Amino acid sequence: MGITVSLHSELREALGEKYVLVEPEDVIVYERDGSIIQVMPEVVALPADTAQVAAVVRAAKRANVPIVPRGSGTGLAGGAVPAEGGVVVSLARMNRILEVDPRNRTALLEAGVINLDVTKAAASHGLFYAPDPSSQAACSIGGNVANNSGGPHTLAYGVTTNHVLGVEVVLDDGQVVWLGGAVPDTPGYDLCGVFVGSEGTVGIVTKALVRLMRTREAVQTLLAVFDRMDAATQSVVEITGRGIIPAALEMMDKVTIEAVEMGSSLGYPKGAEAVLLVEVEGVREHCDRAVALVREICEQTGARQVKVAQDAAERQRLWKGRKEAFGSMGRLAPHYYVQDGVVPRSRLPEIMREVAAISTRFGLRIANVFHAGDGNLHPNILFDMRTPGELDRVIEASDAILRACVAAGGSITGEHGVGLEKRNSITLLFSQQDLDAMAKVRKAFDPDGRFNPAKVFPTPITCAEMRLVPAKIPAGLWI
Amino acid sequence: MDLTTGTRERGNAGTRQATSVLSIPELDACVHCGLCLNHCPTYRVTSLEPESPRGRIHLVQAASQGRIEPNERFGEHIYLCLMCRACETACPAGVQYGRIAEAAREVLGPPGSPFARAVQMFAFRRLLPSLRRLRWVAVGLRLYQRSGLAVLVRPLLPRRLREMEAMLPQVPDRFFSPKAEVLPAIGPRRARVGVLSGCVMSVLFADVNEATVRVLRRNGCEVVIPNAQGCCGALNVHNGETVAAKAMARRNIDIFLGSGVDAVIVNAAGCGATMKEYGHLLHDDPAYKEKAEQFGRLTKDAAEFLAELGVVPPQGRVDLTVTYQDPCHLAHGQRVRTQPRILLASIPGLRLVEMDGSDRCCGSAGIYNITHPEMSQTVLSEKMRMVDHTGAQAVVAPNPGCMLQLRFGGKKFGPNVPVYHLMDLLDKAYGNAGTGERGNEETI
């Protein structure tokens, strides 16, 4: 207790009274992110700058308590949930865009900057920030770095790690260092790369220097409508197989379309088994040619209809439906649970048949909306947590899907991260030796295991025990 | 019924009762995605999740499960909310945040110190239900403002009261008092409509009400303004008072449904949103539930109604560059966004320059600017910066709260440009037609 009191007062001294939360009616809000796992933090600290982050880290070290970094709390794997208590460090106040440099096409950002705000700030220079998770209107750059986030447009442009040139980080002893830098390929080990995707387990990212890209001359969006899922997945295989890399190649199935169109009419055909949303970008001539090719392929594989968005408004309507698809699931069922498996693109047709079979076998409705071009599945299992036993079946079904993905040569997560949720599934992919090697890397940065403990690495505690479920918690999982 | 009794002390509703009142189905729809965060004015200012829609929903959920007490700290989070409902527009799952926050406020009762709570309860239960009493208070306030008393008293007030005093609007010379209850359409009759006089509108904005009636009549509407109507109860509902609010709703429902109108027209966005939701307010009143829903369907914002009816194009010019502030309870509460812009576009000579974040709250939010002056003015200063960027000569904001707030903002932060109601400008445009007859001087 004595330690706690001195930790609180030390934090208050560094951050000010207002930005150190300890009352239950304050900290309870930070017990969850976008996942269904919740654990109450003891303290929430909201530093205003890097120096204050360092002060928090030093105070936590002295008090010997865990540190859990949090951006906007939109993560889907429980990465921001303080599994072992301690201090949650919210980077939300550090939301300044420090510089947009159009000549070098970079932006210097604080960790709490909202993803979409980067593109808004760069737009007047004809530039944009490419990684665009569906949560981009809310999620933070720091969170994107921690989870190496993707998005619909990362098919063509790559994920976060391809766009981060350098990061400023606070290490476990409170030291502030820059890793990477303004020029690509700095010599020595790629320590910046260690931080990207580390899920907050090696230190706290406080700033990021990111790459900006030139806005393309032309963009065209197609919607291909299919009466059979097989034909839709086969089209994806054909499109990428012919060397066409669209900026985005997304799939939505019948159940997802139903959810999306319940909100507002956005132009998705109700009743179709699947649609592909294909976006091509580039110089005008390339776009025209790519549109013609994609249309031809889809028609050959059996699309009922292929239409091209006629104007920006129609394009935006289609994308609105896609980006809000996960949130819309709340309209179909009180809870849903999304998985994030990956398979090689060529295996898409068989994995989707497998997902359908799992849906039937477990008697659970599954809505599919995902980055088909990347082979990155997002099956949303719809359920009601209040029905006894249903949650267990959901967990079993989702485990079956992940196993099928791994068996097909894929992975257990494409972009949501491992977090708390999948830390035990990680053994499907890695041997004990692999995990030991990773643990050594982590230990080099975080010898006490203070940064975001109980994440990524498997532990004997199962997720079911972590899920402190009061009668009604709406599950919230989406990309 | 004595409306002053039953004032609840904070928290004496008891945890058990609180948990049952708070266990509303709307909570289940929130999937915790966080897409609302950046749309919330108080989260944008504070970066604190307890001051965000998702955070507040989580707090209400936790209180409904008995995991936290609906205590004072809880109340501070619930009442720092502006109730702008921008989160409802942002929410992909269609969560009705307003209903969740209203349920929490019902458990808490009005905000502030015991004195502030008593003042509000008096206002909600004694003044607002009676337009006559409200006018006497307004007369008193007018006397205070005009007699020089205000100048004497102001320096003596403590800082907080002085800030609140500064927010008080100037009471104009006359109140809204139409000559007849039914006014004929000008030209062929296209509809018979009721008009809500409103509490604030009829006391502080008689000119806007008159303009609204003239515009409706010029659009072929026979206008019914029942004398016996009253305040809609929106301020009550937003501040946790539902007893008087329900009585006020029933009165308006009876009066307007009995007057045989095709629509009930409202020129105050907050009132319109509340009236459209009377069905929810009276959902547990079997005698009124259905009538309330019918009344809700008849309720139309003036701009919404005219755009749907097909506005008669004004012939006169209004040479002015304006920017448009979407009132929260119009854009988010009623999803009315395009209709006011259609009407603005119909005015010859008028040019609309959109501001960044036109549908972001101005910080007025009913009585929020008085209960939370600091947050209100932080939000307002940002709004005025956006207004300034447009270079507009005037702001159009079809809601009394926004108009008062933006006028105050113009004086305090600049640019000090006039603030009009949409109906003002339409009325001017009709009045400026070449006939020489100035419509806006014609009394009603």
Interface residues (C-beta under 8 A of the other chain):
Chain A: L21 E23 P24 E25 D26 I28 V29 Y30 E31 R32 D33 G34 L46 S72 G73 T74 S90 A92 R93 N95 G112 I114 L116 S135 A137 A138 C139 G263 E324 A325 F326 G327 S328 M329 G330 R331 P334 Y336 P470 A471 K472 I473 P474 A475 G476 L477 W478
Chain B: L27 D28 A29 C30 V31 H32 C33 G34 L35 C36 L37 N38 S47 L48 E49 P50 S52 R54 G55 H58 L59 Q61 A62 Q65 R67 I68 E69 N71 R73 F74 H77 A90 C91 P92 A93 G94 V95
